[in-house]
Structure formats: structure tokens, C-alpha cells
């Protein structure tokens, strides 16, 4: 099977991909990057996209037989053999493992599951009943230091990265300026944040949902996500997001405001035999 370098537009507009476009929503974000690269098969049965330095995303049509899937993976591995090593691969779990086995075996690498992601969409919002007061509003410059502290806390909890809040000031300022970062304010205090990260043709992706530990279990994050979801629905977009499948608290909170699980993605990282990650 021949894998060629083409734009993915004709693939992502077709029915098979649309059935999977919630778990594969980040493919749209990758394709919006100026330096994105895209490989696909002539029959549109396989699509690989990557922003250099980040995980590749691999979609294989569920209509392909197991034998054709394996041939497609081998053809893609062969096509990538002269390229810089991939940091990792993101795909539905069976596809991710099959690709990782073929790719790592050719390069004398190991691979490990970094995170299992659950993808959700929200066709309709269930108003939050547990919130103890407050309101949503766009983040403003006066919130800068608070948002920077939230960014540092989010980096620690979501990615295990220990960063100083001051190092997040520039990123926080850019997020505020985008107009897509929102906060929940209660009693004059900002207690939670959430971001509309990207809008694709049919979905709006929410991320960076964070409430500091001393403000948790009061429904703030759920109420804020519900507000952003209602906003996206009014725009004609279906809200979607990814969660760590191993975190039952966040998964339950999103289900409580109307999100429905629609697929899983495995985030796999590659390691060379010396143990070094290529992240």
C-alpha cells in the first residue's frame, strides 16, 4: 500500500473519519499548524498527521480488515524510516499498540503507555446543580497572576511538571488576550478556569480546566464547563474534551453536566534502548 504526502481535507470530510472525529479531534488542530505534515493512503483508509517534535496522530478506517490495517501500518513505518524519530503516537488503543510494535521494532526502541485518554462530547448541557454560587466571565488582565498560578498548578497535576507561577505569566497573558479563557468567580474571587482551545468544523474543544485544591468539591469547574459548553452550542458547535481515563473524579464531573464518552485514545511514548525518551 502506497502512503503519499497529501492534504487530509478529502479524508476528514468523509463519513468514516467523521464517525471518529471526537476522539480524533486534535487532528484538526494539527492540520491548522503551518508546519504540519500529513500522510495518507490512496484509498483514504489511513491518515497520519504530525506537528514536528510532537506525537503523531494515526487514524485507520474501521472498514479496513485486520490484514489491510497491518499492511497499512507497515507501509507507514516504511515511509517514516528516514525521518527523525517520533516522540510518540496517539491513536485508538488497538491501532496505537499495533503501530508502536512495528515502529519500535524497526528502530530498536521501546514504548510505554504515557496516558489513556477518554474523549467526550456534549450534545446538550445539564445545568450544574452542585455549584455554591458565582458566575462565569472571560479572564481579564487583572486576573493575570491568579491565572499564572493556575497554569502552574495545572502543569503539575496534568503533566507532572514542576514550574514556578512567574514562568507562566507570558502564557497566561496570551491566553487572556485570546478571549477564549474563562474563569468562575465566587464572592469576588477567581476560583476556577477553563479554556476553549480550538474550534473545528463541528466541535469546540475545551481544555485547561483547573480549580485549586482549596476551592474544589463545590461545583465550580463543572458550572464553568457547562457555561462554555452552552456557549459553543449556541455557536452551532458540539463541545468536546479529553480527560485522563484514570481520573474518576474529572470523568464523573463532566458526565454530570451532559458529556458522553465516545472513544478512547492511547498516548504512547517511544524510548531508545538506552532509556532516553524522545519527548
SVG drawing of the C-alpha trace seen along z (x, -y; Angstrom):
<svg xmlns="http://www.w3.org/2000/svg" viewBox="-30 -44 52 54">
<polyline fill="none" stroke="black" stroke-width="0.4" points="0.0,0.0 1.4,-3.4 1.5,-6.2 1.7,-9.6 2.1,-13.2 -1.2,-14.9 -3.5,-17.3 -6.0,-15.5 -9.1,-17.5 -10.7,-14.9 -10.2,-12.2 -11.5,-14.2 -14.7,-15.2 -15.7,-11.6 -18.1,-9.5 -15.7,-7.0 -13.5,-9.7 -16.5,-11.7 -17.6,-8.7 -14.3,-9.0 -13.8,-12.8 -14.5,-13.3 -11.6,-11.1 -9.5,-12.3 -10.5,-16.0 -6.8,-17.0 -6.1,-16.0 -7.9,-19.3 -5.6,-21.3 -2.5,-19.6 -3.6,-20.4 -4.1,-24.1 -0.3,-24.3 1.8,-25.8 4.4,-23.1 2.0,-20.1 2.7,-17.1 0.1,-14.7 0.4,-11.2 -2.5,-9.2 -3.2,-6.1 -4.7,-6.3 -7.9,-4.7 -8.2,-7.1 -8.1,-4.2 -5.2,-5.5 -4.3,-9.1 -1.2,-10.2 -0.6,-13.8 2.1,-15.3 3.5,-18.6 7.3,-18.1 8.5,-17.4 5.1,-16.2 3.2,-12.9 2.0,-11.7 -1.8,-11.0 -2.8,-7.9 -6.3,-7.1 -7.2,-3.9 -10.6,-3.4 -12.7,-0.8 -13.8,0.5 -10.3,1.9 -9.8,5.6 -7.1,6.6 -4.8,7.7 -5.2,4.4 -4.7,2.5 -1.4,4.3 -0.3,3.7 -1.1,0.0 0.9,-0.3 3.9,1.4 3.7,-0.9 3.6,-3.9 6.5,-2.7 8.5,-2.2 7.5,-5.7 8.8,-7.2 12.0,-5.2 14.3,-8.1 12.6,-10.8 13.6,-11.9 12.3,-9.6 8.7,-10.2 8.3,-11.2 5.2,-9.0 1.9,-8.0 -1.7,-8.9 -4.4,-6.6 -7.3,-4.4 -5.7,-1.8 -5.5,1.2 -4.1,-0.9 -1.7,-2.7 -0.2,0.6 0.0,2.2 1.8,-0.9 4.1,-1.1 5.1,2.5 6.0,2.2 7.7,-1.2 9.7,-0.5 10.8,2.9 12.3,1.3 14.2,-1.2 15.4,0.8 13.2,-1.3 10.9,-0.5 7.5,-2.1 5.3,-2.8 1.7,-3.9 2.0,-7.5 -1.7,-8.2 -5.1,-6.7 -7.4,-9.4 -11.2,-9.3 -12.9,-11.6 -16.3,-13.2 -18.8,-15.3 -21.8,-17.2 -24.9,-17.2 -26.8,-19.1 -25.9,-20.7 -27.2,-19.5 -27.2,-22.6 -24.9,-22.2 -26.8,-21.7 -23.9,-21.5 -22.2,-24.9 -22.2,-27.0 -22.6,-30.4 -20.7,-32.6 -20.7,-33.3 -18.6,-32.8 -16.8,-35.6 -13.9,-36.0 -10.5,-36.1 -9.1,-39.7 -5.6,-41.2 -6.4,-41.9 -6.5,-38.1 -3.0,-37.6 -1.2,-36.4 -4.0,-34.2 -4.2,-32.6 -0.4,-32.1 -0.7,-30.3 -3.5,-28.2 -1.3,-27.3 1.5,-26.2 -0.9,-24.1 -2.4,-22.5 1.1,-21.7 2.0,-19.9 -1.2,-17.9 -1.8,-17.1 1.8,-16.7 3.9,-16.2 5.9,-19.4 7.0,-21.5 7.1,-25.1 7.1,-28.4 4.0,-30.6 6.1,-33.5 7.3,-31.4 3.7,-31.1 3.0,-34.8 3.6,-35.1 1.4,-32.1 -1.3,-33.4 -1.2,-36.8 -1.5,-35.2 -4.4,-33.0 -6.3,-36.0 -5.7,-38.1 -7.1,-35.3 -10.6,-35.8 -11.0,-32.1 -10.0,-31.7 -12.8,-31.9 -13.0,-31.9 -15.6,-31.2 -15.7,-34.0 -17.3,-33.4 -17.5,-36.1 -15.2,-38.3 -12.5,-35.6 -11.5,-33.7 -11.8,-30.0 -11.6,-28.1 -10.6,-28.4 -11.4,-26.6 -10.3,-27.4 -11.9,-27.0 -8.7,-25.6 -9.8,-25.2 -12.8,-25.2 -13.0,-22.7 -15.8,-22.5 -18.2,-20.7 -16.7,-20.8 -15.3,-23.2 -12.6,-21.6 -12.4,-22.6 -9.2,-22.2 -7.1,-23.6 -9.9,-23.0 -8.4,-23.7 -9.6,-24.5 -7.0,-24.9 -7.3,-22.4 -8.7,-24.8 -11.7,-25.5 -12.6,-22.0 -15.7,-20.0 -18.0,-23.0 -19.0,-22.5 -17.1,-25.5 -15.4,-23.7 -18.5,-21.8 -20.5,-25.0 -17.8,-26.8 -17.6,-23.9 -21.4,-23.9 -21.3,-27.6 -18.7,-27.2 -20.5,-24.2 -23.7,-26.2 -21.8,-29.0 -20.3,-26.6 -23.7,-25.0 -25.1,-28.5 -22.4,-28.8 -23.6,-25.6 -20.6,-23.6 -20.7,-20.5 -18.4,-20.8 -15.8,-18.1 -12.8,-17.4 -10.3,-14.8 -9.8,-13.5 -7.3,-11.2 -9.2,-7.9 -7.6,-7.1 -9.2,-10.1 -12.7,-9.1 -13.4,-12.4 -13.0,-14.5 -14.8,-11.9 -17.7,-11.9 -17.8,-15.7 -18.1,-16.0 -20.7,-13.4 -22.8,-15.3 -23.0,-18.3 -24.0,-16.3 -20.8,-14.9 -20.9,-11.5 -17.9,-9.2 -17.4,-8.5 -14.0,-6.8 -10.5,-6.3 -7.1,-7.4 -3.8,-5.9 -0.9,-8.3 2.2,-6.2 5.8,-7.4 8.9,-5.9 12.2,-5.3 15.5,-4.2 17.2,-1.2 19.3,-3.4 16.2,-4.5 16.1,-8.0 12.7,-9.5 12.4,-11.4 9.7,-13.8"/>
</svg>
